[in-house]
Amino acid sequence: MNFDLTNLATLAAALGSLAAAIAAWRAASSARDAVRTQIILDFSKRDAQQDFGEATNILWDFKYKSEEDIAKRFERLKTDSKKDWEKIDNARRIVHKFWRQLMSVKQAGLVSDKELLVFFSNLNLKLF
């Protein structure tokens, strides 16, 4: 067999590229697993679930009452201190933060639908 040195160099370069690609794939896979594990741990913490659940319930109570009740609430908020507004704004921020994180994780494929259902089923939400 007669091997040309350029073919041997090309083969070595191809094998090196393949090894680098495999190493990069393994590193990315382990990084994804680490991120996924951290996110699941963060969301499985009772405090995070409780914060999200309470904030969602605050917003739900504020937003989806009868129109008459909402009108009374706005009148009261105009005369009250900023405490109620701060409570509602803080709840909105918490819900927005968690929802944005959950959706980015879901879109990245790091969390399955089943894991999201488990997360939401552990919350005490007044949605229905």
Secondary structure as the mmCIF struct_conf table of DSSP 4:
data_model
#
loop_
_struct_conf.conf_type_id
_struct_conf.id
_struct_conf.beg_label_comp_id
_struct_conf.beg_label_asym_id
_struct_conf.beg_label_seq_id
_struct_conf.end_label_comp_id
_struct_conf.end_label_asym_id
_struct_conf.end_label_seq_id
HELX_RH_AL_P HELX_RH_AL_P1 LEU A 5 SER A 44
BEND BEND1 LYS A 45 LYS A 45
HELX_RH_AL_P HELX_RH_AL_P2 ARG A 46 LYS A 63
BEND BEND2 TYR A 64 LYS A 65
HELX_RH_AL_P HELX_RH_AL_P3 GLU A 67 THR A 79
BEND BEND3 ASP A 80 ASP A 80
TURN_TY1_P TURN_TY1_P1 LYS A 82 LYS A 82
HELX_RH_AL_P HELX_RH_AL_P4 LYS A 83 GLN A 107
TURN_TY1_P TURN_TY1_P2 ALA A 108 GLY A 109
BEND BEND4 LEU A 110 VAL A 111
HELX_RH_AL_P HELX_RH_AL_P5 ASP A 113 SER A 121
TURN_TY1_P TURN_TY1_P3 ASN A 122 ASN A 122
BEND BEND5 LEU A 123 LEU A 123
#
